[in-house]
């Protein structure tokens, strides 16, 4: 059962921009949280047994957030690569058809 695959590179580029924007927004929010919690509260202000316990949880949570942001960056780059690949393939097919000996109308 054969089907037709249609991909609009513009939609992939739009999706990439959206994902990249989300990663940037998350990165900015994480920096703000880290400035408040990681630097002001834990490093400079809060010093107790509870602070030490919370610091471990905060560090783990921050590493998880960094991992999510990195995955979004990777996804954005992969979408761009895919879009560029589809465009290159279309150009290659077009050039192959244009260079054939068939007398076909322009597309």
PLY file of the C-alpha trace (Angstrom):
ply
format ascii 1.0
element vertex 107
property float x
property float y
property float z
element edge 106
property int vertex1
property int vertex2
end_header
0.00 0.00 0.00
1.77 3.08 -1.26
0.96 6.54 -0.12
2.11 10.02 -0.82
4.32 11.84 1.63
4.06 15.61 1.59
6.25 17.79 3.72
6.12 21.56 3.79
9.61 22.78 4.77
8.12 26.10 5.89
6.06 24.26 8.50
9.20 22.51 9.74
11.04 25.84 9.97
8.06 27.33 11.86
8.04 24.37 14.24
11.78 24.78 14.77
11.35 28.47 15.63
8.52 27.62 18.05
10.58 24.94 19.80
13.62 27.23 19.90
11.53 30.05 21.38
10.18 27.70 24.06
13.71 26.61 24.94
14.82 30.25 25.19
11.86 31.11 27.44
12.58 28.13 29.67
16.28 29.05 29.78
15.41 32.60 30.89
13.00 31.37 33.57
15.53 28.82 34.81
18.20 31.52 35.07
15.81 33.69 37.07
15.02 30.78 39.39
18.68 29.88 39.76
19.57 33.50 40.55
16.89 33.54 43.25
17.06 30.02 44.68
20.53 28.83 43.77
22.47 31.99 44.39
20.62 34.28 46.77
18.80 31.75 48.92
21.06 28.71 49.04
24.50 30.20 48.46
24.14 33.44 50.38
21.22 33.33 52.76
19.86 30.03 53.99
22.25 27.96 56.09
20.81 25.00 57.95
20.24 21.26 57.75
17.04 21.90 55.80
18.93 24.14 53.37
21.43 21.36 52.70
18.64 18.88 52.05
16.81 21.31 49.78
19.98 22.15 47.87
20.31 18.54 46.68
16.73 18.53 45.41
17.20 21.90 43.75
20.38 20.75 42.00
18.65 17.62 40.71
15.63 19.61 39.51
17.85 22.18 37.78
19.81 19.44 36.01
16.51 17.96 34.80
15.42 21.34 33.48
18.78 21.79 31.73
18.29 18.36 30.11
14.83 19.33 28.84
16.14 22.62 27.42
19.01 20.82 25.68
16.54 18.32 24.18
14.41 21.20 22.86
17.51 22.78 21.30
18.38 19.44 19.68
14.82 19.04 18.38
14.88 22.53 16.90
18.15 21.79 15.11
16.82 18.44 13.84
13.73 20.13 12.41
15.92 22.61 10.52
18.10 19.78 9.22
15.02 17.87 8.05
13.54 20.93 6.32
16.82 21.68 4.58
17.09 18.03 3.52
13.63 18.08 1.95
14.44 21.29 0.09
17.74 19.86 -1.17
15.99 16.67 -2.30
13.31 18.65 -4.15
15.97 20.75 -5.89
17.87 17.61 -6.84
14.73 15.97 -8.28
13.83 19.17 -10.13
17.32 19.46 -11.59
17.24 15.80 -12.61
13.94 16.22 -14.41
15.01 19.51 -16.00
18.17 17.87 -17.29
16.38 14.90 -18.83
15.80 14.52 -22.53
12.03 14.63 -22.03
10.27 17.73 -23.29
8.22 18.48 -20.17
6.52 21.77 -19.25
8.09 23.89 -16.51
6.75 23.46 -12.99
0 1
1 2
2 3
3 4
4 5
5 6
6 7
7 8
8 9
9 10
10 11
11 12
12 13
13 14
14 15
15 16
16 17
17 18
18 19
19 20
20 21
21 22
22 23
23 24
24 25
25 26
26 27
27 28
28 29
29 30
30 31
31 32
32 33
33 34
34 35
35 36
36 37
37 38
38 39
39 40
40 41
41 42
42 43
43 44
44 45
45 46
46 47
47 48
48 49
49 50
50 51
51 52
52 53
53 54
54 55
55 56
56 57
57 58
58 59
59 60
60 61
61 62
62 63
63 64
64 65
65 66
66 67
67 68
68 69
69 70
70 71
71 72
72 73
73 74
74 75
75 76
76 77
77 78
78 79
79 80
80 81
81 82
82 83
83 84
84 85
85 86
86 87
87 88
88 89
89 90
90 91
91 92
92 93
93 94
94 95
95 96
96 97
97 98
98 99
99 100
100 101
101 102
102 103
103 104
104 105
105 106
